[in-house]
Every structure is written in structure tokens, then in C-alpha cells.
Amino acid sequence: MLRSLVFILLCSFAGIVQADGTMRHLRKMEGYTIVAVTSVDGEFQGCDFGRVIKLLNGMSYKCSSYSYTYAYSPDAIVFAKANAYQGKSLATIKLLIEGEIFDMEPVFLK
């Protein structure tokens, strides 16, 4: 119950739930778990395929969608959903920044 309340508050803060109460993106997030609440490290110029977004908590993700927006060090919420495919466990990652949800891929460090 507490986790649900925190999720609703975060979504309201991040612009998923609009002032009139309608849920703009919330339906797309069913089954996802909040992994981290942080900020973008520096300028955020939206997503372009392959662009790497670095977060202040040290996580990095690569965009697999496109949308332009600009903000300096905006808040970011990282969501993940576990999926199984041909016996392998995979994760779907989404990043919520400036009220918009972006499809992402993890960046693995070498």
C-alpha cells in the first residue's frame, strides 16, 4: 500500500498525472518497478537513438526512442520490468524525465 502511494506521488510530481486527474502515461507503466529516483547529470536534450543519458547516481542508459526536450539536470525516475524470452531473463527499462517516458537500454561498463 505504501509503495503504491509513493508511486502515485512520484507520478504526480513528475507530470504523469495531470492537474485534472487524467493519467497521461500511467497505463503504459503497469508492471514496472521504480529502480531509482535521481537526476540527469548535466544537460538533457531529449532522446535520440543511441544517445547515452548519464544520471547523477552513476547509472547510464542508451535511448531507444526519439523525442526532443531541453532541461538542465532534470529529475529522472528509472523504471524496470522483468521479462522472460526463450528461457532468458530480460529487463525492459523506461526513464521518466520532464513528464515524458523514454524507452531505454542499459549501458554496460567495460
MOPAC internal coordinates of N, CA, C and O (Angstrom, degrees):
PM7 1SCF
backbone

  N    0.0000 0     0.00 0     0.00 0    0    0    0
  C    1.4390 1     0.00 0     0.00 0    1    0    0
  C    1.5308 1   110.75 1     0.00 0    2    1    0
  O    1.2310 1   120.60 1   133.58 1    3    2    1
  N    1.3245 1   116.46 1   -46.42 1    3    2    1
  C    1.4574 1   120.40 1   179.63 1    5    3    2
  C    1.5214 1   110.85 1   -62.48 1    6    5    3
  O    1.2310 1   120.36 1   139.24 1    7    6    5
  N    1.3522 1   116.91 1   -40.76 1    7    6    5
  C    1.4631 1   121.01 1   179.18 1    9    7    6
  C    1.5284 1   110.86 1   -60.96 1   10    9    7
  O    1.2310 1   120.14 1   140.15 1   11   10    9
  N    1.3396 1   117.34 1   -39.85 1   11   10    9
  C    1.4645 1   121.80 1   178.63 1   13   11   10
  C    1.5203 1   110.87 1   -64.47 1   14   13   11
  O    1.2310 1   120.43 1   138.13 1   15   14   13
  N    1.3256 1   116.78 1   -41.87 1   15   14   13
  C    1.4561 1   120.98 1   179.39 1   17   15   14
  C    1.5240 1   110.65 1   -64.48 1   18   17   15
  O    1.2310 1   120.23 1   137.02 1   19   18   17
  N    1.3383 1   117.17 1   -42.98 1   19   18   17
  C    1.4636 1   121.50 1   177.97 1   21   19   18
  C    1.5242 1   109.78 1   -61.33 1   22   21   19
  O    1.2310 1   119.94 1   136.63 1   23   22   21
  N    1.3340 1   117.72 1   -43.37 1   23   22   21
  C    1.4592 1   122.17 1   179.64 1   25   23   22
  C    1.5289 1   110.41 1   -60.07 1   26   25   23
  O    1.2310 1   120.26 1   134.42 1   27   26   25
  N    1.3356 1   117.12 1   -45.58 1   27   26   25
  C    1.4606 1   121.09 1  -179.16 1   29   27   26
  C    1.5306 1   110.20 1   -63.93 1   30   29   27
  O    1.2310 1   120.34 1   137.60 1   31   30   29
  N    1.3205 1   116.95 1   -42.40 1   31   30   29
  C    1.4628 1   119.97 1   178.34 1   33   31   30
  C    1.5241 1   111.33 1   -63.48 1   34   33   31
  O    1.2310 1   120.16 1   136.66 1   35   34   33
  N    1.3492 1   117.30 1   -43.34 1   35   34   33
  C    1.4665 1   120.25 1   177.91 1   37   35   34
  C    1.5178 1   111.26 1   -62.68 1   38   37   35
  O    1.2310 1   120.61 1   137.95 1   39   38   37
  N    1.3234 1   116.44 1   -42.05 1   39   38   37
  C    1.4644 1   120.13 1  -179.79 1   41   39   38
  C    1.5189 1   111.19 1   -65.18 1   42   41   39
  O    1.2310 1   120.19 1   140.70 1   43   42   41
  N    1.3211 1   117.24 1   -39.30 1   43   42   41
  C    1.4596 1   120.47 1   177.33 1   45   43   42
  C    1.5215 1   110.17 1   -63.48 1   46   45   43
  O    1.2310 1   120.77 1   134.57 1   47   46   45
  N    1.3314 1   116.12 1   -45.43 1   47   46   45
  C    1.4583 1   121.74 1   179.40 1   49   47   46
  C    1.5261 1   111.10 1   -61.60 1   50   49   47
  O    1.2310 1   120.54 1   140.33 1   51   50   49
  N    1.3297 1   116.57 1   -39.67 1   51   50   49
  C    1.4571 1   120.98 1  -174.37 1   53   51   50
  C    1.5248 1   113.38 1   -85.58 1   54   53   51
  O    1.2310 1   119.56 1   176.94 1   55   54   53
  N    1.3157 1   118.45 1    -3.06 1   55   54   53
  C    1.4554 1   120.36 1   175.25 1   57   55   54
  C    1.5154 1   115.11 1    93.25 1   58   57   55
  O    1.2310 1   119.47 1  -171.54 1   59   58   57
  N    1.3279 1   118.62 1     8.46 1   59   58   57
  C    1.4628 1   119.04 1   177.25 1   61   59   58
  C    1.5254 1   109.42 1   -71.59 1   62   61   59
  O    1.2310 1   120.58 1   137.50 1   63   62   61
  N    1.3309 1   116.50 1   -42.50 1   63   62   61
  C    1.4556 1   120.54 1   177.38 1   65   63   62
  C    1.5255 1   106.91 1   -96.49 1   66   65   63
  O    1.2310 1   120.87 1   -60.98 1   67   66   65
  N    1.3102 1   115.95 1   119.02 1   67   66   65
  C    1.4635 1   120.90 1  -176.65 1   69   67   66
  C    1.5233 1   110.48 1   -76.49 1   70   69   67
  O    1.2310 1   120.49 1   -13.31 1   71   70   69
  N    1.3247 1   116.67 1   166.69 1   71   70   69
  C    1.4592 1   122.66 1  -177.06 1   73   71   70
  C    1.5308 1   112.08 1   -57.65 1   74   73   71
  O    1.2310 1   119.67 1   148.02 1   75   74   73
  N    1.3282 1   118.23 1   -31.98 1   75   74   73
  C    1.4668 1   120.27 1  -179.19 1   77   75   74
  C    1.5297 1   112.05 1   -81.91 1   78   77   75
  O    1.2310 1   120.12 1  -178.26 1   79   78   77
  N    1.3478 1   117.38 1     1.74 1   79   78   77
  C    1.4556 1   121.02 1   176.17 1   81   79   78
  C    1.5237 1   114.49 1    93.12 1   82   81   79
  O    1.2310 1   119.09 1   172.40 1   83   82   81
  N    1.3298 1   119.34 1    -7.60 1   83   82   81
  C    1.4582 1   120.15 1   179.52 1   85   83   82
  C    1.5223 1   109.89 1   -72.63 1   86   85   83
  O    1.2310 1   120.68 1   -32.28 1   87   86   85
  N    1.3165 1   116.30 1   147.72 1   87   86   85
  C    1.4617 1   121.62 1  -178.48 1   89   87   86
  C    1.5190 1   109.38 1   -99.45 1   90   89   87
  O    1.2310 1   121.09 1   -76.04 1   91   90   89
  N    1.3329 1   115.52 1   103.96 1   91   90   89
  C    1.4549 1   120.68 1  -176.10 1   93   91   90
  C    1.5140 1   112.28 1   -71.03 1   94   93   91
  O    1.2310 1   120.11 1   129.71 1   95   94   93
  N    1.3166 1   117.39 1   -50.29 1   95   94   93
  C    1.4656 1   121.08 1  -175.90 1   97   95   94
  C    1.5206 1   113.38 1  -118.33 1   98   97   95
  O    1.2310 1   119.91 1   173.72 1   99   98   97
  N    1.3117 1   117.79 1    -6.28 1   99   98   97
  C    1.4553 1   120.89 1  -170.26 1  101   99   98
  C    1.5238 1   113.21 1   -57.72 1  102  101   99
  O    1.2310 1   119.86 1   144.90 1  103  102  101
  N    1.3184 1   117.87 1   -35.10 1  103  102  101
  C    1.4637 1   120.29 1  -179.12 1  105  103  102
  C    1.5324 1   111.95 1   -62.46 1  106  105  103
  O    1.2310 1   120.09 1   149.92 1  107  106  105
  N    1.3235 1   117.43 1   -30.08 1  107  106  105
  C    1.4677 1   121.44 1   179.97 1  109  107  106
  C    1.5277 1   112.24 1   -72.62 1  110  109  107
  O    1.2310 1   120.00 1   165.21 1  111  110  109
  N    1.3392 1   117.61 1   -14.79 1  111  110  109
  C    1.4589 1   121.18 1  -172.37 1  113  111  110
  C    1.5226 1   113.69 1   -99.66 1  114  113  111
  O    1.2310 1   119.68 1  -173.39 1  115  114  113
  N    1.3215 1   118.21 1     6.61 1  115  114  113
  C    1.4602 1   120.40 1   179.83 1  117  115  114
  C    1.5338 1   110.06 1   -60.75 1  118  117  115
  O    1.2310 1   121.00 1   -49.59 1  119  118  117
  N    1.3292 1   115.69 1   130.41 1  119  118  117
  C    1.4604 1   121.30 1   179.13 1  121  119  118
  C    1.5176 1   114.39 1    90.76 1  122  121  119
  O    1.2310 1   119.73 1   172.21 1  123  122  121
  N    1.3222 1   118.13 1    -7.79 1  123  122  121
  C    1.4666 1   121.78 1   179.53 1  125  123  122
  C    1.5307 1   110.37 1   -87.04 1  126  125  123
  O    1.2310 1   121.13 1   -26.59 1  127  126  125
  N    1.3120 1   115.44 1   153.41 1  127  126  125
  C    1.4565 1   123.09 1   177.77 1  129  127  126
  C    1.5176 1   108.65 1  -118.99 1  130  129  127
  O    1.2310 1   120.67 1   -38.22 1  131  130  129
  N    1.3259 1   116.33 1   141.78 1  131  130  129
  C    1.4620 1   120.36 1   175.47 1  133  131  130
  C    1.5239 1   107.92 1   -73.76 1  134  133  131
  O    1.2310 1   120.80 1   -57.46 1  135  134  133
  N    1.3265 1   116.07 1   122.54 1  135  134  133
  C    1.4561 1   122.58 1  -179.24 1  137  135  134
  C    1.5180 1   110.57 1   -96.25 1  138  137  135
  O    1.2310 1   120.38 1   140.84 1  139  138  137
  N    1.3305 1   116.88 1   -39.16 1  139  138  137
  C    1.4640 1   120.75 1  -177.86 1  141  139  138
  C    1.5196 1   110.14 1  -157.38 1  142  141  139
  O    1.2310 1   121.46 1   -30.23 1  143  142  141
  N    1.3311 1   114.82 1   149.77 1  143  142  141
  C    1.4563 1   122.29 1   172.04 1  145  143  142
  C    1.5216 1   105.16 1  -123.42 1  146  145  143
  O    1.2310 1   120.59 1   -63.82 1  147  146  145
  N    1.3214 1   116.47 1   116.18 1  147  146  145
  C    1.4605 1   121.59 1  -172.27 1  149  147  146
  C    1.5289 1   108.75 1  -151.20 1  150  149  147
  O    1.2310 1   120.05 1    25.44 1  151  150  149
  N    1.3106 1   117.51 1  -154.56 1  151  150  149
  C    1.4720 1   122.90 1   176.75 1  153  151  150
  C    1.5226 1   109.20 1  -138.59 1  154  153  151
  O    1.2310 1   120.83 1   -21.92 1  155  154  153
  N    1.3276 1   116.03 1   158.08 1  155  154  153
  C    1.4554 1   121.38 1   174.03 1  157  155  154
  C    1.5306 1   107.79 1   -72.06 1  158  157  155
  O    1.2310 1   120.61 1   -39.48 1  159  158  157
  N    1.3038 1   116.44 1   140.52 1  159  158  157
  C    1.4613 1   122.51 1   179.02 1  161  159  158
  C    1.5318 1   108.44 1   -81.98 1  162  161  159
  O    1.2310 1   120.19 1   -84.01 1  163  162  161
  N    1.3304 1   117.24 1    95.99 1  163  162  161
  C    1.4620 1   121.43 1   178.09 1  165  163  162
  C    1.5166 1   113.02 1    91.03 1  166  165  163
  O    1.2310 1   121.07 1    31.79 1  167  166  165
  N    1.3472 1   115.55 1  -148.21 1  167  166  165
  C    1.4623 1   122.03 1  -177.06 1  169  167  166
  C    1.5225 1   111.62 1   -69.52 1  170  169  167
  O    1.2310 1   121.39 1   -38.38 1  171  170  169
  N    1.3325 1   114.94 1   141.62 1  171  170  169
  C    1.4649 1   121.16 1   172.62 1  173  171  170
  C    1.5113 1   106.94 1  -121.34 1  174  173  171
  O    1.2310 1   120.81 1   -63.55 1  175  174  173
  N    1.3284 1   116.05 1   116.45 1  175  174  173
  C    1.4635 1   121.47 1  -179.09 1  177  175  174
  C    1.5167 1   111.03 1  -112.94 1  178  177  175
  O    1.2310 1   120.77 1  -143.14 1  179  178  177
  N    1.3237 1   116.13 1    36.86 1  179  178  177
  C    1.4467 1   120.83 1   179.48 1  181  179  178
  C    1.5123 1   111.41 1    77.25 1  182  181  179
  O    1.2310 1   121.33 1    11.18 1  183  182  181
  N    1.3155 1   115.07 1  -168.82 1  183  182  181
  C    1.4650 1   121.02 1  -178.93 1  185  183  182
  C    1.5223 1   110.13 1  -112.48 1  186  185  183
  O    1.2310 1   121.33 1   -38.91 1  187  186  185
  N    1.3007 1   115.07 1   141.09 1  187  186  185
  C    1.4566 1   123.52 1   169.31 1  189  187  186
  C    1.5202 1   104.58 1  -135.25 1  190  189  187
  O    1.2310 1   119.96 1   -35.73 1  191  190  189
  N    1.3080 1   117.67 1   144.27 1  191  190  189
  C    1.4617 1   121.49 1  -175.49 1  193  191  190
  C    1.5261 1   110.79 1   -49.87 1  194  193  191
  O    1.2310 1   120.80 1   -58.27 1  195  194  193
  N    1.3391 1   116.07 1   121.73 1  195  194  193
  C    1.4555 1   121.39 1   177.99 1  197  195  194
  C    1.5151 1   115.06 1    91.63 1  198  197  195
  O    1.2310 1   119.37 1   167.64 1  199  198  197
  N    1.3251 1   118.82 1   -12.36 1  199  198  197
  C    1.4769 1   121.06 1   178.78 1  201  199  198
  C    1.5275 1   109.27 1   -66.52 1  202  201  199
  O    1.2310 1   120.44 1   -45.48 1  203  202  201
  N    1.3245 1   116.77 1   134.52 1  203  202  201
  C    1.4581 1   121.83 1   179.13 1  205  203  202
  C    1.5304 1   108.88 1   -94.33 1  206  205  203
  O    1.2310 1   121.28 1   -50.50 1  207  206  205
  N    1.3228 1   115.15 1   129.50 1  207  206  205
  C    1.4630 1   122.54 1   177.74 1  209  207  206
  C    1.5270 1   107.12 1  -107.22 1  210  209  207
  O    1.2310 1   120.61 1   -60.84 1  211  210  209
  N    1.3358 1   116.45 1   119.16 1  211  210  209
  C    1.4633 1   121.45 1   179.05 1  213  211  210
  C    1.5276 1   108.60 1   -98.28 1  214  213  211
  O    1.2310 1   121.35 1   -43.74 1  215  214  213
  N    1.3287 1   115.03 1   136.26 1  215  214  213
  C    1.4553 1   121.46 1   179.85 1  217  215  214
  C    1.5226 1   110.38 1  -107.47 1  218  217  215
  O    1.2310 1   120.44 1   -24.15 1  219  218  217
  N    1.3269 1   116.77 1   155.85 1  219  218  217
  C    1.4628 1   121.26 1  -177.90 1  221  219  218
  C    1.5270 1   113.25 1   -64.62 1  222  221  219
  O    1.2310 1   119.72 1   157.42 1  223  222  221
  N    1.3235 1   118.15 1   -22.58 1  223  222  221
  C    1.4609 1   120.47 1   179.54 1  225  223  222
  C    1.5317 1   112.66 1   -83.01 1  226  225  223
  O    1.2310 1   120.22 1  -175.56 1  227  226  225
  N    1.3410 1   117.18 1     4.44 1  227  226  225
  C    1.4614 1   121.62 1   178.19 1  229  227  226
  C    1.5202 1   114.83 1    96.99 1  230  229  227
  O    1.2310 1   119.70 1   167.05 1  231  230  229
  N    1.3280 1   118.17 1   -12.95 1  231  230  229
  C    1.4698 1   121.06 1   178.22 1  233  231  230
  C    1.5301 1   109.47 1   -74.11 1  234  233  231
  O    1.2310 1   120.79 1   -29.59 1  235  234  233
  N    1.3298 1   116.09 1   150.41 1  235  234  233
  C    1.4639 1   122.42 1   174.92 1  237  235  234
  C    1.5169 1   108.65 1  -136.08 1  238  237  235
  O    1.2310 1   120.75 1   -38.96 1  239  238  237
  N    1.3182 1   116.18 1   141.04 1  239  238  237
  C    1.4648 1   121.91 1   179.47 1  241  239  238
  C    1.5153 1   109.58 1  -135.99 1  242  241  239
  O    1.2310 1   121.39 1   -30.88 1  243  242  241
  N    1.3486 1   114.94 1   149.12 1  243  242  241
  C    1.4597 1   122.02 1   179.39 1  245  243  242
  C    1.5242 1   108.58 1  -104.68 1  246  245  243
  O    1.2310 1   120.77 1   -47.10 1  247  246  245
  N    1.3258 1   116.14 1   132.90 1  247  246  245
  C    1.4643 1   121.85 1  -179.47 1  249  247  246
  C    1.5246 1   111.56 1   -68.30 1  250  249  247
  O    1.2310 1   121.23 1   -44.15 1  251  250  249
  N    1.3224 1   115.26 1   135.85 1  251  250  249
  C    1.4618 1   119.76 1   172.04 1  253  251  250
  C    1.5344 1   109.19 1  -124.31 1  254  253  251
  O    1.2310 1   121.58 1  -153.69 1  255  254  253
  N    1.3313 1   114.58 1    26.31 1  255  254  253
  C    1.4617 1   121.56 1   174.63 1  257  255  254
  C    1.5340 1   107.43 1  -148.34 1  258  257  255
  O    1.2310 1   120.63 1    -6.65 1  259  258  257
  N    1.3294 1   116.41 1   173.35 1  259  258  257
  C    1.4606 1   119.87 1  -178.86 1  261  259  258
  C    1.5299 1   110.49 1  -128.41 1  262  261  259
  O    1.2310 1   121.05 1   -44.97 1  263  262  261
  N    1.3059 1   115.59 1   135.03 1  263  262  261
  C    1.4624 1   122.65 1   171.24 1  265  263  262
  C    1.5171 1   107.21 1  -171.48 1  266  265  263
  O    1.2310 1   120.14 1   -42.44 1  267  266  265
  N    1.3165 1   117.33 1   137.56 1  267  266  265
  C    1.4585 1   120.02 1  -179.03 1  269  267  266
  C    1.5239 1   110.70 1  -103.05 1  270  269  267
  O    1.2310 1   121.33 1   -45.81 1  271  270  269
  N    1.2990 1   115.07 1   134.19 1  271  270  269
  C    1.4619 1   123.59 1   171.13 1  273  271  270
  C    1.5177 1   106.19 1  -157.84 1  274  273  271
  O    1.2310 1   119.95 1   -20.07 1  275  274  273
  N    1.3108 1   117.70 1   159.93 1  275  274  273
  C    1.4559 1   119.03 1   179.10 1  277  275  274
  C    1.5202 1   110.20 1  -131.99 1  278  277  275
  O    1.2310 1   121.19 1   -44.33 1  279  278  277
  N    1.3242 1   115.32 1   135.67 1  279  278  277
  C    1.4642 1   122.23 1   173.21 1  281  279  278
  C    1.5213 1   107.48 1  -160.45 1  282  281  279
  O    1.2310 1   120.92 1   -25.37 1  283  282  281
  N    1.3152 1   115.85 1   154.63 1  283  282  281
  C    1.4587 1   119.61 1   176.54 1  285  283  282
  C    1.5209 1   108.79 1  -102.99 1  286  285  283
  O    1.2310 1   120.83 1   -59.94 1  287  286  285
  N    1.3230 1   116.01 1   120.06 1  287  286  285
  C    1.4599 1   124.99 1   178.30 1  289  287  286
  C    1.5349 1   112.96 1    50.65 1  290  289  287
  O    1.2310 1   120.14 1  -129.45 1  291  290  289
  N    1.3506 1   117.33 1    50.55 1  291  290  289
  C    1.4697 1   118.87 1  -179.10 1  293  291  290
  C    1.5323 1   111.32 1   -71.79 1  294  293  291
  O    1.2310 1   121.36 1   -22.04 1  295  294  293
  N    1.3284 1   115.00 1   157.96 1  295  294  293
  C    1.4624 1   120.40 1   174.25 1  297  295  294
  C    1.5206 1   109.33 1   -62.98 1  298  297  295
  O    1.2310 1   121.17 1   -31.16 1  299  298  297
  N    1.3325 1   115.37 1   148.84 1  299  298  297
  C    1.4650 1   121.11 1   179.74 1  301  299  298
  C    1.5239 1   109.31 1  -140.25 1  302  301  299
  O    1.2310 1   121.05 1   -43.21 1  303  302  301
  N    1.3244 1   115.59 1   136.79 1  303  302  301
  C    1.4579 1   121.32 1   175.09 1  305  303  302
  C    1.5229 1   106.63 1  -117.70 1  306  305  303
  O    1.2310 1   120.81 1   -52.96 1  307  306  305
  N    1.3368 1   116.05 1   127.04 1  307  306  305
  C    1.4617 1   122.71 1  -179.70 1  309  307  306
  C    1.5260 1   108.44 1   -98.53 1  310  309  307
  O    1.2310 1   120.66 1   -53.10 1  311  310  309
  N    1.3360 1   116.35 1   126.90 1  311  310  309
  C    1.4570 1   122.92 1   178.15 1  313  311  310
  C    1.5263 1   109.06 1  -116.94 1  314  313  311
  O    1.2310 1   120.39 1   -33.96 1  315  314  313
  N    1.3276 1   116.85 1   146.04 1  315  314  313
  C    1.4655 1   121.27 1   176.53 1  317  315  314
  C    1.5237 1   109.31 1  -138.08 1  318  317  315
  O    1.2310 1   121.57 1   -29.69 1  319  318  317
  N    1.3265 1   114.61 1   150.31 1  319  318  317
  C    1.4625 1   121.80 1   177.45 1  321  319  318
  C    1.5173 1   107.57 1  -138.40 1  322  321  319
  O    1.2310 1   120.75 1   -53.96 1  323  322  321
  N    1.3229 1   116.16 1   126.04 1  323  322  321
  C    1.4629 1   120.72 1   179.89 1  325  323  322
  C    1.5292 1   109.74 1   -79.41 1  326  325  323
  O    1.2310 1   121.09 1   -43.31 1  327  326  325
  N    1.3199 1   115.52 1   136.69 1  327  326  325
  C    1.4613 1   122.58 1   178.25 1  329  327  326
  C    1.5157 1   108.63 1  -133.17 1  330  329  327
  O    1.2310 1   120.54 1   -29.45 1  331  330  329
  N    1.3167 1   116.57 1   150.55 1  331  330  329
  C    1.4585 1   121.02 1   174.95 1  333  331  330
  C    1.5193 1   108.39 1  -114.04 1  334  333  331
  O    1.2310 1   120.53 1   -45.16 1  335  334  333
  N    1.3333 1   116.59 1   134.84 1  335  334  333
  C    1.4544 1   121.70 1   179.41 1  337  335  334
  C    1.5144 1   108.35 1  -143.01 1  338  337  335
  O    1.2310 1   120.52 1   -61.26 1  339  338  337
  N    1.3142 1   116.60 1   118.74 1  339  338  337
  C    1.4664 1   123.48 1  -179.89 1  341  339  338
  C    1.5232 1   111.69 1    49.26 1  342  341  339
  O    1.2310 1   121.32 1  -134.28 1  343  342  341
  N    1.3304 1   115.08 1    45.72 1  343  342  341
  C    1.4528 1   120.80 1   176.51 1  345  343  342
  C    1.5192 1   115.04 1    78.64 1  346  345  343
  O    1.2310 1   119.88 1  -178.35 1  347  346  345
  N    1.3167 1   117.83 1     1.65 1  347  346  345
  C    1.4640 1   121.39 1   179.29 1  349  347  346
  C    1.5199 1   109.61 1  -108.07 1  350  349  347
  O    1.2310 1   121.07 1   -33.20 1  351  350  349
  N    1.3136 1   115.57 1   146.80 1  351  350  349
  C    1.4546 1   121.64 1   177.73 1  353  351  350
  C    1.5293 1   109.30 1   -92.99 1  354  353  351
  O    1.2310 1   120.56 1   -54.82 1  355  354  353
  N    1.3185 1   116.54 1   125.18 1  355  354  353
  C    1.4551 1   122.64 1  -179.71 1  357  355  354
  C    1.5212 1   108.85 1  -125.63 1  358  357  355
  O    1.2310 1   120.39 1   -22.00 1  359  358  357
  N    1.3082 1   116.86 1   158.00 1  359  358  357
  C    1.4586 1   120.83 1   176.95 1  361  359  358
  C    1.5223 1   109.43 1  -121.52 1  362  361  359
  O    1.2310 1   121.10 1   -42.47 1  363  362  361
  N    1.3182 1   115.51 1   137.53 1  363  362  361
  C    1.4537 1   121.89 1   171.71 1  365  363  362
  C    1.5243 1   106.13 1  -100.12 1  366  365  363
  O    1.2310 1   120.57 1   -50.18 1  367  366  365
  N    1.3335 1   116.52 1   129.82 1  367  366  365
  C    1.4602 1   122.08 1  -176.04 1  369  367  366
  C    1.5281 1   109.97 1  -115.28 1  370  369  367
  O    1.2310 1   120.92 1   -43.39 1  371  370  369
  N    1.3218 1   115.85 1   136.61 1  371  370  369
  C    1.4570 1   121.77 1   173.06 1  373  371  370
  C    1.5241 1   107.59 1  -131.98 1  374  373  371
  O    1.2310 1   121.30 1   -34.05 1  375  374  373
  N    1.3203 1   115.11 1   145.95 1  375  374  373
  C    1.4563 1   121.88 1   178.97 1  377  375  374
  C    1.5217 1   107.53 1  -119.90 1  378  377  375
  O    1.2310 1   120.38 1   -50.33 1  379  378  377
  N    1.3215 1   116.88 1   129.67 1  379  378  377
  C    1.4527 1   122.08 1   176.99 1  381  379  378
  C    1.5227 1   107.76 1  -103.13 1  382  381  379
  O    1.2310 1   120.82 1   -65.44 1  383  382  381
  N    1.3302 1   116.03 1   114.56 1  383  382  381
  C    1.4608 1   122.17 1  -179.96 1  385  383  382
  C    1.5283 1   107.74 1  -136.31 1  386  385  383
  O    1.2310 1   120.89 1   -48.79 1  387  386  385
  N    1.3253 1   115.91 1   131.21 1  387  386  385
  C    1.4599 1   121.34 1   177.07 1  389  387  386
  C    1.5384 1   112.21 1    53.81 1  390  389  387
  O    1.2310 1   120.26 1  -142.00 1  391  390  389
  N    1.3287 1   117.12 1    38.00 1  391  390  389
  C    1.4576 1   121.48 1   177.37 1  393  391  390
  C    1.5091 1   114.93 1    75.01 1  394  393  391
  O    1.2310 1   119.84 1  -171.85 1  395  394  393
  N    1.3102 1   117.90 1     8.15 1  395  394  393
  C    1.4653 1   122.46 1  -179.82 1  397  395  394
  C    1.5271 1   109.68 1  -120.23 1  398  397  395
  O    1.2310 1   120.85 1   -38.30 1  399  398  397
  N    1.3200 1   115.98 1   141.70 1  399  398  397
  C    1.4587 1   121.10 1  -179.48 1  401  399  398
  C    1.5251 1   109.36 1  -100.70 1  402  401  399
  O    1.2310 1   121.14 1   -50.88 1  403  402  401
  N    1.3441 1   115.42 1   129.12 1  403  402  401
  C    1.4627 1   122.03 1  -178.82 1  405  403  402
  C    1.5255 1   109.91 1  -115.92 1  406  405  403
  O    1.2310 1   120.31 1   -43.93 1  407  406  405
  N    1.3296 1   117.01 1   136.07 1  407  406  405
  C    1.4633 1   122.07 1   173.19 1  409  407  406
  C    1.5210 1   108.16 1   -77.57 1  410  409  407
  O    1.2310 1   120.84 1   -46.76 1  411  410  409
  N    1.3394 1   115.99 1   133.24 1  411  410  409
  C    1.4574 1   120.25 1  -173.99 1  413  411  410
  C    1.5294 1   110.88 1  -133.74 1  414  413  411
  O    1.2310 1   121.52 1   -14.83 1  415  414  413
  N    1.3258 1   114.69 1   165.17 1  415  414  413
  C    1.4686 1   123.56 1   172.55 1  417  415  414
  C    1.5246 1   106.45 1  -126.73 1  418  417  415
  O    1.2310 1   120.34 1   -36.52 1  419  418  417
  N    1.3324 1   116.96 1   143.48 1  419  418  417
  C    1.4689 1   117.88 1   177.12 1  421  419  418
  C    1.5268 1   111.44 1   -67.47 1  422  421  419
  O    1.2310 1   120.90 1   -29.91 1  423  422  421
  N    1.3161 1   115.88 1   150.09 1  423  422  421
  C    1.4614 1   121.96 1   174.45 1  425  423  422
  C    1.5170 1   106.15 1  -107.03 1  426  425  423
  O    1.2310 1   120.76 1   -58.70 1  427  426  425
  N    1.3165 1   116.15 1   121.30 1  427  426  425
  C    1.4554 1   121.15 1  -178.84 1  429  427  426
  C    1.5294 1   109.47 1   -95.44 1  430  429  427
  O    1.2310 1   121.14 1   -49.48 1  431  430  429
  N    1.3197 1   115.43 1   130.52 1  431  430  429
  C    1.4560 1   120.59 1   178.89 1  433  431  430
  C    1.5164 1   110.58 1   -78.47 1  434  433  431
  O    1.2310 1   120.43 1   -35.12 1  435  434  433
  N    1.3310 1   116.79 1   144.88 1  435  434  433
  C    1.4681 1   121.90 1  -178.95 1  437  435  434
  C    1.5054 1   109.98 1   -93.99 1  438  437  435
  O    1.2310 1   120.10 1   180.00 1  439  438  437

